Amino acid sequence: MCVVCQAGTYADALGLDTCKICAKGTFRDGESDKNTPNEGHACVPCLIGFFMDHEMGTACKGCPPGRKGNASSANYESKESACED
């Protein structure tokens, strides 16, 4: 029986009993089968101008009006680190 990983979670190996949670700064917006790891179903890092401030993200949040993406930041876990004035 195939078990499905919900959005915000993923599987990186065959035969896992549970799905792993996407970390802050990443997201996954769809379901995937736990029996098919690493086929485009891993969590995706947020792009410049976006951030994800909690685990199990399903879509990155955009920088607020008046702020732009911080291209020099490698951390997209918070609005403060991902967005600049």
C-alpha positions in Angstrom: 0.0 0.0 0.0 1.3 3.4 -0.9 1.3 6.1 1.8 1.1 9.7 0.8 3.2 12.5 2.3 1.0 15.6 2.8 2.0 19.1 1.6 4.8 20.5 3.8 6.3 17.0 4.3 8.5 14.7 2.2 10.2 11.3 2.0 13.9 10.9 1.2 14.1 7.1 1.4 12.0 4.1 0.5 10.0 2.3 3.2 9.7 5.1 5.7 6.9 4.8 8.3 6.5 8.6 8.5 7.2 11.6 6.3 9.8 14.2 7.2 8.8 17.8 7.8 10.0 20.6 5.5 12.3 23.0 7.4 11.9 26.7 7.7 12.9 28.5 4.5 11.6 25.6 2.4 8.2 24.4 1.2 6.4 21.6 -0.7 2.9 22.3 -2.1 1.6 18.9 -3.1 1.3 15.3 -2.0 3.8 12.6 -2.8 4.1 8.9 -2.4 6.5 7.9 0.4 7.6 5.0 -1.8 9.0 7.3 -4.5 11.6 9.5 -2.9 13.8 12.1 -4.6 11.7 12.4 -7.7 10.9 16.1 -7.4 9.1 15.6 -4.2 11.6 17.1 -1.7 11.1 20.5 -0.1 12.1 23.4 -2.2 14.0 26.5 -0.9 12.2 29.8 -1.1 13.4 32.2 -3.9 14.8 35.7 -3.4 11.9 37.9 -2.2 10.1 35.1 -0.4 10.4 33.4 3.0 8.9 30.6 5.1 8.9 31.3 8.8 7.6 27.9 10.1 8.1 24.2 9.4 5.7 22.3 7.1 5.4 25.2 4.7 3.2 24.7 1.7 4.0 28.1 -0.1 6.6 30.8 0.6 5.4 34.2 1.7 6.3 37.3 -0.3 8.2 40.3 1.1 5.8 42.9 2.3 5.1 46.1 0.3 8.0 48.5 0.3 10.6 45.7 1.0 12.5 43.7 -1.6 14.3 40.4 -1.6 17.7 40.4 0.1 19.9 38.8 -2.6 22.9 38.5 -0.2 21.0 36.4 2.3 21.2 32.7 2.3 18.5 32.5 5.0 14.9 32.6 3.9 13.5 31.5 7.3 12.2 35.0 8.3 10.9 38.2 6.9 13.8 40.0 8.6 16.5 37.9 6.9 14.9 37.5 3.5 13.6 41.0 2.9 15.3 44.4 3.0 14.2 48.0 2.8 
